[in-house]
C-alpha cells in the first residue's frame, strides 16, 4: 500500500508539473508597408494618411512612422500631423498618435508625446506636456484642445512662456 501511495504521488507530481500553459493564438494580422490612404466623405477628402508601416488587426490600424493631412468639409487643408506610432479606430476614424507627435496648422504648431484626433468633432486634444509655437512665441503647457477644424489651439493648464 505504501508503494502505491509513493507511485501515485510521483505520477501526480509529473502530471501537474508537465502541463503547459496554452496561450491564446490570434490570427496573423495583415501588415502593409509604405502606403497612402485617402478617406473621403462625398467628394472631398476628410484626411490623407501616409505610413511607412502598418498592421491591420480587427477594427484597428496600427501605424508606424506616419503623417496625416486633415481637410475641412470643403476640401481645404487645415492641418498636418506627424508621429512615431499610433492607431486608427476603423469604425469611428479616431486616431491616437504617440511618440514624437507634431501637429501643424495654418498659423500654429505644437509638439507633444500623445494626441487624440476625434473625427466626428474634427478636433485634436492631449493631456500630455506640450510645446506650443504661435506668432513667433513659444509656450510650454500641460495638455491642449483645438476648436473644430483645428481653427485654434488652446493650452489647458500649467502655462509658461511668452503668450501666457
VEXMI-175221 format. One record per atom (N, C-alpha, C): residue number from 1; residue in one letter; atom name; x, y, z. Coordinates in nm, 4 decimals. Example, Ala and Ser with C-alpha at 12.3 -4.5 7.8 and 13.67 -1.06 7.14 Angstrom:
BEGIN
1|A|N|1.3190|-0.5690|0.7800 $
1|A|CA|1.2300|-0.4500|0.7800 $
1|A|C|1.3200|-0.3300|0.7800 $
2|S|N|1.2850|-0.2250|0.7080 $
2|S|CA|1.3670|-0.1060|0.7140 $
2|S|C|1.2900|0.0030|0.7870 $
//
This chain:
BEGIN
1|X|N|0.0815|-0.1191|0.0000 $
1|X|CA|0.0000|0.0000|0.0000 $
1|X|C|0.0868|0.1268|0.0000 $
2|X|N|0.1962|0.1191|0.0770 $
2|X|CA|0.2856|0.2348|0.0854 $
2|X|C|0.3483|0.2623|-0.0511 $
3|X|N|0.3894|0.1597|-0.1228 $
3|X|CA|0.4467|0.1761|-0.2568 $
3|X|C|0.3437|0.2380|-0.3521 $
4|X|N|0.2195|0.1988|-0.3374 $
4|X|CA|0.1134|0.2527|-0.4219 $
4|X|C|0.0993|0.4040|-0.4006 $
5|X|N|0.1050|0.4489|-0.2734 $
5|X|CA|0.0949|0.5915|-0.2418 $
5|X|C|0.2125|0.6691|-0.3005 $
6|X|N|0.3311|0.6119|-0.2935 $
6|X|CA|0.4502|0.6786|-0.3471 $
6|X|C|0.4406|0.6886|-0.4988 $
7|X|N|0.3990|0.5800|-0.5649 $
7|X|CA|0.3847|0.5803|-0.7106 $
7|X|C|0.2769|0.6798|-0.7522 $
8|X|N|0.1665|0.6804|-0.6795 $
8|X|CA|0.0571|0.7737|-0.7085 $
8|X|C|0.1046|0.9189|-0.6940 $
9|X|N|0.1817|0.9484|-0.5881 $
9|X|CA|0.2347|1.0827|-0.5639 $
9|X|C|0.3300|1.1245|-0.6754 $
10|X|N|0.4154|1.0339|-0.7209 $
10|X|CA|0.5101|1.0638|-0.8279 $
10|X|C|0.4353|1.0910|-0.9586 $
11|X|N|0.3369|1.0078|-0.9905 $
11|X|CA|0.2573|1.0282|-1.1122 $
11|X|C|0.1828|1.1608|-1.1045 $
12|X|N|0.1261|1.1907|-0.9898 $
12|X|CA|0.0522|1.3161|-0.9706 $
12|X|C|0.1437|1.4374|-0.9928 $
13|X|N|0.2637|1.4323|-0.9357 $
13|X|CA|0.3572|1.5438|-0.9499 $
13|X|C|0.4012|1.5614|-1.0948 $
14|X|N|0.4312|1.4499|-1.1637 $
14|X|CA|0.4711|1.4600|-1.3035 $
14|X|C|0.3565|1.5135|-1.3895 $
15|X|N|0.2364|1.4715|-1.3616 $
15|X|CA|0.1194|1.5190|-1.4343 $
15|X|C|0.0990|1.6682|-1.4116 $
16|X|N|0.1095|1.7110|-1.2881 $
16|X|CA|0.0858|1.8503|-1.2522 $
16|X|C|0.1948|1.9408|-1.3090 $
17|X|N|0.3187|1.8994|-1.2977 $
17|X|CA|0.4312|1.9803|-1.3446 $
17|X|C|0.4441|1.9771|-1.4959 $
18|X|N|0.3938|1.8756|-1.5590 $
18|X|CA|0.4112|1.8602|-1.7021 $
18|X|C|0.3133|1.9393|-1.7856 $
19|X|N|0.2126|2.0001|-1.7260 $
19|X|CA|0.1139|2.0743|-1.8029 $
19|X|C|0.1736|2.2059|-1.8514 $
20|X|N|0.1505|2.2349|-1.9775 $
20|X|CA|0.1994|2.3593|-2.0352 $
20|X|C|0.0862|2.4608|-2.0382 $
21|X|N|0.1234|2.5850|-2.0237 $
21|X|CA|0.0244|2.6909|-2.0363 $
21|X|C|-0.0048|2.7105|-2.1835 $
22|X|N|-0.1302|2.7155|-2.2166 $
22|X|CA|-0.1696|2.7379|-2.3544 $
22|X|C|-0.2035|2.8847|-2.3709 $
23|X|N|-0.1372|2.9493|-2.4659 $
23|X|CA|-0.1625|3.0893|-2.4933 $
23|X|C|-0.2656|3.1007|-2.6040 $
24|X|N|-0.3448|3.2058|-2.5940 $
24|X|CA|-0.4446|3.2305|-2.6959 $
24|X|C|-0.3736|3.2676|-2.8255 $
25|X|N|-0.4092|3.2003|-2.9329 $
25|X|CA|-0.3462|3.2245|-3.0614 $
25|X|C|-0.4387|3.3129|-3.1448 $
26|X|N|-0.3845|3.4265|-3.1910 $
26|X|CA|-0.4610|3.5174|-3.2744 $
26|X|C|-0.4289|3.4911|-3.4208 $
27|X|N|-0.5225|3.5247|-3.5049 $
27|X|CA|-0.4961|3.5156|-3.6481 $
27|X|C|-0.3840|3.6118|-3.6823 $
28|X|N|-0.3035|3.5771|-3.7778 $
28|X|CA|-0.1943|3.6657|-3.8180 $
28|X|C|-0.2503|3.7982|-3.8680 $
29|X|N|-0.2050|3.9095|-3.8113 $
29|X|CA|-0.2523|4.0383|-3.8606 $
29|X|C|-0.1938|4.0670|-3.9973 $
30|X|N|-0.2650|4.1480|-4.0733 $
30|X|CA|-0.2202|4.1839|-4.2067 $
30|X|C|-0.1344|4.3098|-4.1973 $
31|X|N|-0.0146|4.3068|-4.2515 $
31|X|CA|0.0754|4.4214|-4.2475 $
31|X|C|0.0934|4.4820|-4.3858 $
32|X|N|0.1108|4.6136|-4.3872 $
32|X|CA|0.1314|4.6855|-4.5122 $
32|X|C|0.2485|4.7804|-4.4921 $
33|X|N|0.3367|4.7882|-4.5889 $
33|X|CA|0.4490|4.8811|-4.5839 $
33|X|C|0.4271|4.9932|-4.6836 $
34|X|N|0.4661|5.1121|-4.6450 $
34|X|CA|0.4616|5.2322|-4.7283 $
34|X|C|0.3328|5.2413|-4.8088 $
35|X|N|0.2329|5.2999|-4.7464 $
35|X|CA|0.1068|5.3147|-4.8174 $
35|X|C|0.0512|5.4558|-4.8014 $
36|X|N|-0.0445|5.4883|-4.8869 $
36|X|CA|-0.1115|5.6181|-4.8909 $
36|X|C|-0.2607|5.5888|-4.8969 $
37|X|N|-0.3359|5.6447|-4.8025 $
37|X|CA|-0.4798|5.6212|-4.7937 $
37|X|C|-0.5506|5.7552|-4.7926 $
38|X|N|-0.6580|5.7679|-4.8688 $
38|X|CA|-0.7395|5.8894|-4.8686 $
38|X|C|-0.8783|5.8510|-4.8197 $
39|X|N|-0.9222|5.9137|-4.7099 $
39|X|CA|-1.0569|5.8927|-4.6569 $
39|X|C|-1.1431|6.0080|-4.7074 $
40|X|N|-1.2462|5.9768|-4.7831 $
40|X|CA|-1.3319|6.0802|-4.8419 $
40|X|C|-1.4742|6.0672|-4.7933 $
41|X|N|-1.5356|6.1814|-4.7773 $
41|X|CA|-1.6785|6.1867|-4.7495 $
41|X|C|-1.7398|6.2663|-4.8627 $
42|X|N|-1.8290|6.2072|-4.9337 $
42|X|CA|-1.8893|6.2616|-5.0547 $
42|X|C|-1.7789|6.2824|-5.1583 $
43|X|N|-1.7452|6.4072|-5.1910 $
43|X|CA|-1.6487|6.4323|-5.2965 $
43|X|C|-1.5126|6.4762|-5.2428 $
44|X|N|-1.5108|6.5440|-5.1293 $
44|X|CA|-1.3876|6.5998|-5.0750 $
44|X|C|-1.3203|6.5040|-4.9770 $
45|X|N|-1.1856|6.5069|-4.9735 $
45|X|CA|-1.1163|6.4202|-4.8769 $
45|X|C|-1.1355|6.4707|-4.7337 $
46|X|N|-1.1453|6.3773|-4.6403 $
46|X|CA|-1.1519|6.4100|-4.4982 $
46|X|C|-1.0097|6.4151|-4.4415 $
47|X|N|-0.9294|6.3154|-4.4807 $
47|X|CA|-0.7882|6.3150|-4.4452 $
47|X|C|-0.7112|6.2238|-4.5395 $
48|X|N|-0.5803|6.2451|-4.5442 $
48|X|CA|-0.4890|6.1587|-4.6178 $
48|X|C|-0.3909|6.1009|-4.5172 $
49|X|N|-0.3624|5.9743|-4.5290 $
49|X|CA|-0.2708|5.9060|-4.4386 $
49|X|C|-0.1549|5.8478|-4.5187 $
50|X|N|-0.0327|5.8780|-4.4730 $
50|X|CA|0.0891|5.8215|-4.5306 $
50|X|C|0.1603|5.7484|-4.4171 $
51|X|N|0.1943|5.6218|-4.4357 $
51|X|CA|0.2629|5.5470|-4.3297 $
51|X|C|0.3722|5.4593|-4.3885 $
52|X|N|0.4820|5.4479|-4.3133 $
52|X|CA|0.5905|5.3590|-4.3558 $
52|X|C|0.5550|5.2135|-4.3293 $
53|X|N|0.4901|5.1873|-4.2166 $
53|X|CA|0.4490|5.0513|-4.1821 $
53|X|C|0.3150|5.0566|-4.1095 $
54|X|N|0.2382|4.9510|-4.1238 $
54|X|CA|0.1113|4.9411|-4.0520 $
54|X|C|0.0746|4.7950|-4.0338 $
55|X|N|-0.0096|4.7727|-3.9356 $
55|X|CA|-0.0655|4.6401|-3.9122 $
55|X|C|-0.2154|4.6570|-3.8972 $
56|X|N|-0.2904|4.5837|-3.9758 $
56|X|CA|-0.4359|4.5891|-3.9688 $
56|X|C|-0.4821|4.4696|-3.8871 $
57|X|N|-0.5521|4.4984|-3.7780 $
57|X|CA|-0.5980|4.3931|-3.6896 $
57|X|C|-0.7381|4.4267|-3.6410 $
58|X|N|-0.8330|4.3449|-3.6778 $
58|X|CA|-0.9727|4.3620|-3.6417 $
58|X|C|-1.0199|4.5030|-3.6755 $
59|X|N|-1.0573|4.5825|-3.5755 $
59|X|CA|-1.1131|4.7153|-3.6001 $
59|X|C|-1.0105|4.8275|-3.5889 $
60|X|N|-0.8822|4.7953|-3.5892 $
60|X|CA|-0.7784|4.8969|-3.5731 $
60|X|C|-0.6707|4.8836|-3.6800 $
61|X|N|-0.6102|4.9980|-3.7105 $
61|X|CA|-0.4911|5.0008|-3.7950 $
61|X|C|-0.3805|5.0597|-3.7096 $
62|X|N|-0.2767|4.9825|-3.6828 $
62|X|CA|-0.1626|5.0286|-3.6049 $
62|X|C|-0.0605|5.0880|-3.7021 $
63|X|N|-0.0139|5.2089|-3.6710 $
63|X|CA|0.0709|5.2847|-3.7629 $
63|X|C|0.2095|5.3068|-3.7045 $
64|X|N|0.3097|5.3066|-3.7916 $
64|X|CA|0.4476|5.3317|-3.7519 $
64|X|C|0.5073|5.4337|-3.8486 $
65|X|N|0.5604|5.5416|-3.7929 $
65|X|CA|0.6209|5.6493|-3.8708 $
65|X|C|0.5221|5.6966|-3.9784 $
66|X|N|0.4293|5.7823|-3.9362 $
66|X|CA|0.3217|5.8214|-4.0264 $
66|X|C|0.2964|5.9711|-4.0269 $
67|X|N|0.2207|6.0129|-4.1288 $
67|X|CA|0.1791|6.1518|-4.1457 $
67|X|C|0.0330|6.1518|-4.1878 $
68|X|N|-0.0441|6.2478|-4.1333 $
68|X|CA|-0.1843|6.2635|-4.1709 $
68|X|C|-0.2059|6.4092|-4.2112 $
69|X|N|-0.2715|6.4301|-4.3235 $
69|X|CA|-0.3124|6.5637|-4.3656 $
69|X|C|-0.4637|6.5708|-4.3485 $
70|X|N|-0.5094|6.6693|-4.2702 $
70|X|CA|-0.6522|6.6862|-4.2420 $
70|X|C|-0.7116|6.7920|-4.3346 $
71|X|N|-0.8390|6.7705|-4.3747 $
71|X|CA|-0.9112|6.8634|-4.4614 $
71|X|C|-1.0447|6.8996|-4.3980 $
72|X|N|-1.0943|7.0215|-4.4281 $
72|X|CA|-1.2277|7.0590|-4.3819 $
72|X|C|-1.3313|7.0037|-4.4793 $
73|X|N|-1.4583|7.0354|-4.4570 $
73|X|CA|-1.5653|6.9793|-4.5405 $
73|X|C|-1.5612|7.0304|-4.6842 $
74|X|N|-1.4894|7.1410|-4.7088 $
74|X|CA|-1.4767|7.1951|-4.8441 $
74|X|C|-1.3540|7.1414|-4.9174 $
75|X|N|-1.2744|7.0586|-4.8497 $
75|X|CA|-1.1564|7.0007|-4.9106 $
75|X|C|-1.0310|7.0840|-4.8932 $
76|X|N|-1.0371|7.1884|-4.8096 $
76|X|CA|-0.9204|7.2742|-4.7842 $
76|X|C|-0.8350|7.2114|-4.6740 $
77|X|N|-0.7021|7.2100|-4.6957 $
77|X|CA|-0.6100|7.1552|-4.5954 $
77|X|C|-0.6163|7.2415|-4.4690 $
78|X|N|-0.6370|7.1770|-4.3530 $
78|X|CA|-0.6460|7.2512|-4.2270 $
78|X|C|-0.5325|7.2180|-4.1304 $
79|X|N|-0.4608|7.1093|-4.1557 $
79|X|CA|-0.3509|7.0752|-4.0661 $
79|X|C|-0.2791|6.9497|-4.1089 $
80|X|N|-0.1630|6.9308|-4.0450 $
80|X|CA|-0.0800|6.8142|-4.0743 $
80|X|C|-0.0236|6.7588|-3.9444 $
81|X|N|-0.0299|6.6291|-3.9306 $
81|X|CA|0.0177|6.5599|-3.8114 $
81|X|C|0.1271|6.4619|-3.8508 $
82|X|N|0.2362|6.4596|-3.7729 $
82|X|CA|0.3411|6.3586|-3.7908 $
82|X|C|0.3642|6.2937|-3.6553 $
83|X|N|0.3836|6.1606|-3.6554 $
83|X|CA|0.4047|6.0889|-3.5295 $
83|X|C|0.4843|5.9616|-3.5525 $
84|X|N|0.5430|5.9121|-3.4425 $
84|X|CA|0.6201|5.7872|-3.4474 $
84|X|C|0.5288|5.6660|-3.4606 $
85|X|N|0.4286|5.6584|-3.3731 $
85|X|CA|0.3367|5.5444|-3.3737 $
85|X|C|0.1955|5.5927|-3.3459 $
86|X|N|0.1005|5.5027|-3.3663 $
86|X|CA|-0.0378|5.5364|-3.3360 $
86|X|C|-0.1310|5.4291|-3.3873 $
87|X|N|-0.2590|5.4551|-3.3694 $
87|X|CA|-0.3569|5.3640|-3.4284 $
87|X|C|-0.4859|5.4376|-3.4599 $
88|X|N|-0.5579|5.3824|-3.5573 $
88|X|CA|-0.6854|5.4381|-3.6010 $
88|X|C|-0.7945|5.3372|-3.5708 $
89|X|N|-0.9018|5.3842|-3.5105 $
89|X|CA|-1.0232|5.3052|-3.4933 $
89|X|C|-1.0936|5.3069|-3.6291 $
90|X|N|-1.1026|5.1939|-3.6939 $
90|X|CA|-1.1558|5.1876|-3.8303 $
90|X|C|-1.3038|5.2215|-3.8389 $
91|X|N|-1.3778|5.2069|-3.7297 $
91|X|CA|-1.5212|5.2381|-3.7322 $
91|X|C|-1.5464|5.3873|-3.7142 $
92|X|N|-1.4817|5.4477|-3.6148 $
92|X|CA|-1.5049|5.5898|-3.5831 $
92|X|C|-1.4059|5.6837|-3.6504 $
93|X|N|-1.2975|5.6291|-3.7035 $
93|X|CA|-1.1884|5.7045|-3.7663 $
93|X|C|-1.1160|5.7961|-3.6679 $
94|X|N|-1.1252|5.7667|-3.5381 $
94|X|CA|-1.0473|5.8392|-3.4382 $
94|X|C|-0.9037|5.7889|-3.4438 $
95|X|N|-0.8106|5.8780|-3.4137 $
95|X|CA|-0.6689|5.8464|-3.4246 $
95|X|C|-0.5994|5.8803|-3.2936 $
96|X|N|-0.5161|5.7897|-3.2449 $
96|X|CA|-0.4317|5.8155|-3.1287 $
96|X|C|-0.2878|5.8112|-3.1766 $
97|X|N|-0.2163|5.9248|-3.1642 $
97|X|CA|-0.0768|5.9347|-3.2067 $
97|X|C|0.0122|5.9374|-3.0832 $
98|X|N|0.1265|5.8673|-3.0903 $
98|X|CA|0.2187|5.8590|-2.9761 $
98|X|C|0.3625|5.8742|-3.0220 $
99|X|N|0.4483|5.8992|-2.9224 $
99|X|CA|0.5907|5.9162|-2.9509 $
99|X|C|0.6200|6.0630|-2.9705 $
100|X|N|0.6983|6.0946|-3.0719 $
100|X|CA|0.7210|6.2343|-3.1088 $
100|X|C|0.6056|6.2760|-3.1983 $
101|X|N|0.5161|6.3584|-3.1431 $
101|X|CA|0.3950|6.3987|-3.2145 $
101|X|C|0.4042|6.5477|-3.2469 $
102|X|N|0.3840|6.5821|-3.3731 $
102|X|CA|0.3914|6.7209|-3.4191 $
102|X|C|0.2659|6.7516|-3.4986 $
103|X|N|0.1914|6.8533|-3.4544 $
103|X|CA|0.0702|6.8979|-3.5231 $
103|X|C|0.0938|7.0398|-3.5719 $
104|X|N|0.0736|7.0628|-3.7016 $
104|X|CA|0.0925|7.1952|-3.7610 $
104|X|C|-0.0371|7.2387|-3.8273 $
105|X|N|-0.0811|7.3595|-3.7904 $
105|X|CA|-0.1971|7.4186|-3.8555 $
105|X|C|-0.1483|7.5366|-3.9386 $
106|X|N|-0.2403|7.6144|-3.9912 $
106|X|CA|-0.2023|7.7268|-4.0771 $
106|X|C|-0.1122|7.8274|-4.0063 $
107|X|N|-0.1414|7.8581|-3.8783 $
107|X|CA|-0.0662|7.9615|-3.8068 $
107|X|C|0.0061|7.9113|-3.6825 $
108|X|N|-0.0223|7.7902|-3.6382 $
108|X|CA|0.0311|7.7399|-3.5112 $
108|X|C|0.0855|7.5992|-3.5284 $
109|X|N|0.1714|7.5597|-3.4339 $
109|X|CA|0.2182|7.4211|-3.4308 $
109|X|C|0.2431|7.3814|-3.2859 $
110|X|N|0.2391|7.2513|-3.2622 $
110|X|CA|0.2518|7.2014|-3.1256 $
110|X|C|0.3241|7.0675|-3.1260 $
111|X|N|0.4122|7.0493|-3.0278 $
111|X|CA|0.4819|6.9227|-3.0056 $
111|X|C|0.4288|6.8610|-2.8767 $
112|X|N|0.4105|6.7303|-2.8766 $
112|X|CA|0.3687|6.6583|-2.7567 $
112|X|C|0.4088|6.5114|-2.7734 $
113|X|N|0.3794|6.4302|-2.6727 $
113|X|CA|0.4127|6.2874|-2.6838 $
113|X|C|0.2899|6.2001|-2.7074 $
114|X|N|0.1707|6.2612|-2.7045 $
114|X|CA|0.0480|6.1856|-2.7327 $
114|X|C|-0.0629|6.2821|-2.7711 $
115|X|N|-0.1417|6.2450|-2.8710 $
115|X|CA|-0.2510|6.3288|-2.9168 $
115|X|C|-0.3637|6.2426|-2.9708 $
116|X|N|-0.4866|6.2864|-2.9471 $
116|X|CA|-0.6046|6.2154|-2.9958 $
116|X|C|-0.6774|6.3031|-3.0970 $
117|X|N|-0.7083|6.2479|-3.2155 $
117|X|CA|-0.7921|6.3156|-3.3142 $
117|X|C|-0.9300|6.2514|-3.3063 $
118|X|N|-1.0319|6.3332|-3.2811 $
118|X|CA|-1.1696|6.2843|-3.2745 $
118|X|C|-1.2377|6.3271|-3.4032 $
119|X|N|-1.2555|6.2334|-3.4933 $
119|X|CA|-1.3006|6.2645|-3.6285 $
119|X|C|-1.4420|6.3210|-3.6320 $
120|X|N|-1.5320|6.2705|-3.5507 $
120|X|CA|-1.6708|6.3185|-3.5533 $
120|X|C|-1.6813|6.4653|-3.5129 $
121|X|N|-1.5915|6.5117|-3.4263 $
121|X|CA|-1.5913|6.6517|-3.3814 $
121|X|C|-1.4907|6.7369|-3.4587 $
122|X|N|-1.3998|6.6718|-3.5326 $
122|X|CA|-1.2926|6.7389|-3.6070 $
122|X|C|-1.2045|6.8222|-3.5137 $
123|X|N|-1.1689|6.7622|-3.3981 $
123|X|CA|-1.0806|6.8298|-3.3028 $
123|X|C|-0.9652|6.7381|-3.2642 $
124|X|N|-0.8587|6.8003|-3.2131 $
124|X|CA|-0.7442|6.7264|-3.1586 $
124|X|C|-0.7307|6.7665|-3.0131 $
125|X|N|-0.6810|6.6729|-2.9308 $
125|X|CA|-0.6613|6.7054|-2.7898 $
125|X|C|-0.5532|6.6167|-2.7308 $
126|X|N|-0.4999|6.6622|-2.6159 $
126|X|CA|-0.3985|6.5866|-2.5436 $
126|X|C|-0.3997|6.6306|-2.3979 $
127|X|N|-0.3537|6.5426|-2.3110 $
127|X|CA|-0.3368|6.5758|-2.1690 $
127|X|C|-0.1898|6.5722|-2.1298 $
128|X|N|-0.1021|6.5540|-2.2259 $
128|X|CA|0.0429|6.5452|-2.2015 $
128|X|C|0.1064|6.6839|-2.2086 $
129|X|N|0.2346|6.6926|-2.1676 $
129|X|CA|0.3104|6.8173|-2.1791 $
129|X|C|0.3192|6.8579|-2.3255 $
130|X|N|0.3138|6.9898|-2.3503 $
130|X|CA|0.3172|7.0400|-2.4872 $
130|X|C|0.4147|7.1574|-2.5001 $
131|X|N|0.4671|7.1743|-2.6199 $
131|X|CA|0.5429|7.2931|-2.6584 $
131|X|C|0.4645|7.3531|-2.7746 $
132|X|N|0.4175|7.4753|-2.7548 $
132|X|CA|0.3249|7.5415|-2.8465 $
132|X|C|0.3936|7.6600|-2.9131 $
133|X|N|0.3984|7.6598|-3.0469 $
133|X|CA|0.4589|7.7680|-3.1233 $
133|X|C|0.3483|7.8473|-3.1917 $
134|X|N|0.3449|7.9790|-3.1636 $
134|X|CA|0.2418|8.0651|-3.2213 $
134|X|C|0.2932|8.2086|-3.2270 $
135|X|N|0.2674|8.2760|-3.3364 $
135|X|CA|0.3047|8.4167|-3.3545 $
135|X|C|0.4458|8.4472|-3.3047 $
136|X|N|0.5435|8.3686|-3.3439 $
136|X|CA|0.6841|8.3846|-3.3036 $
136|X|C|0.7059|8.3736|-3.1529 $
137|X|N|0.6156|8.3109|-3.0823 $
137|X|CA|0.6286|8.2874|-2.9384 $
137|X|C|0.6298|8.1376|-2.9116 $
138|X|N|0.6892|8.1013|-2.7972 $
138|X|CA|0.6907|7.9619|-2.7536 $
138|X|C|0.6250|7.9559|-2.6162 $
139|X|N|0.5300|7.8653|-2.5996 $
139|X|CA|0.4606|7.8466|-2.4732 $
139|X|C|0.4687|7.6997|-2.4352 $
140|X|N|0.4971|7.6751|-2.3077 $
140|X|CA|0.5005|7.5385|-2.2545 $
140|X|C|0.3768|7.5195|-2.1698 $
141|X|N|0.3151|7.4035|-2.1784 $
141|X|CA|0.1940|7.3802|-2.1019 $
141|X|C|0.1668|7.2333|-2.0809 $
142|X|N|0.0520|7.2084|-2.0209 $
142|X|CA|0.0064|7.0718|-1.9930 $
142|X|C|-0.1272|7.0533|-2.0622 $
143|X|N|-0.1265|6.9801|-2.1703 $
143|X|CA|-0.2490|6.9486|-2.2423 $
143|X|C|-0.2955|7.0593|-2.3349 $
144|X|N|-0.3756|7.0197|-2.4355 $
144|X|CA|-0.4354|7.1172|-2.5268 $
144|X|C|-0.5618|7.0598|-2.5869 $
145|X|N|-0.6399|7.1476|-2.6452 $
145|X|CA|-0.7574|7.1093|-2.7228 $
145|X|C|-0.7708|7.2109|-2.8347 $
146|X|N|-0.8198|7.1672|-2.9491 $
146|X|CA|-0.8390|7.2595|-3.0607 $
146|X|C|-0.9871|7.2876|-3.0783 $
147|X|N|-1.0149|7.3953|-3.1476 $
147|X|CA|-1.1512|7.4211|-3.1914 $
147|X|C|-1.1749|7.3345|-3.3146 $
148|X|N|-1.2999|7.3275|-3.3583 $
148|X|CA|-1.3355|7.2466|-3.4739 $
148|X|C|-1.2508|7.2855|-3.5948 $
149|X|N|-1.2116|7.1871|-3.6731 $
149|X|CA|-1.1279|7.2037|-3.7925 $
149|X|C|-0.9923|7.2663|-3.7616 $
150|X|N|-0.9425|7.2426|-3.6406 $
150|X|CA|-0.8099|7.2889|-3.5984 $
150|X|C|-0.7941|7.4402|-3.6092 $
151|X|N|-0.9038|7.5136|-3.5930 $
151|X|CA|-0.9011|7.6597|-3.6087 $
151|X|C|-0.8121|7.7280|-3.5058 $
152|X|N|-0.8099|7.6793|-3.3840 $
152|X|CA|-0.7313|7.7427|-3.2788 $
152|X|C|-0.6862|7.6359|-3.1804 $
153|X|N|-0.5601|7.6442|-3.1351 $
153|X|CA|-0.5072|7.5530|-3.0341 $
153|X|C|-0.5088|7.6255|-2.9005 $
154|X|N|-0.5711|7.5639|-2.8005 $
154|X|CA|-0.5786|7.6238|-2.6670 $
154|X|C|-0.5084|7.5329|-2.5664 $
155|X|N|-0.4125|7.5897|-2.4902 $
155|X|CA|-0.3431|7.5149|-2.3867 $
155|X|C|-0.4357|7.5049|-2.2662 $
156|X|N|-0.4428|7.3854|-2.2055 $
156|X|CA|-0.5370|7.3621|-2.0959 $
156|X|C|-0.4811|7.4076|-1.9615 $
157|X|N|-0.3575|7.3713|-1.9290 $
157|X|CA|-0.3067|7.4043|-1.7959 $
157|X|C|-0.1575|7.4230|-1.7909 $
158|X|N|-0.1107|7.4712|-1.6743 $
158|X|CA|0.0293|7.4933|-1.6427 $
158|X|C|0.1037|7.5610|-1.7581 $
159|X|N|0.0653|7.6833|-1.7859 $
159|X|CA|0.1222|7.7580|-1.8986 $
159|X|C|0.2450|7.8361|-1.8518 $
160|X|N|0.3516|7.8323|-1.9342 $
160|X|CA|0.4736|7.9054|-1.9039 $
160|X|C|0.5370|7.9490|-2.0359 $
161|X|N|0.5779|8.0737|-2.0434 $
161|X|CA|0.6438|8.1240|-2.1635 $
161|X|C|0.5717|8.2444|-2.2189 $
162|X|N|0.6169|8.2940|-2.3343 $
162|X|CA|0.5528|8.4090|-2.3966 $
162|X|C|0.4152|8.3689|-2.4474 $
163|X|N|0.3221|8.4607|-2.4354 $
163|X|CA|0.1853|8.4328|-2.4777 $
163|X|C|0.1035|8.3718|-2.3669 $
164|X|N|0.1510|8.3858|-2.2402 $
164|X|CA|0.0804|8.3269|-2.1253 $
164|X|C|-0.0564|8.3901|-2.1094 $
//
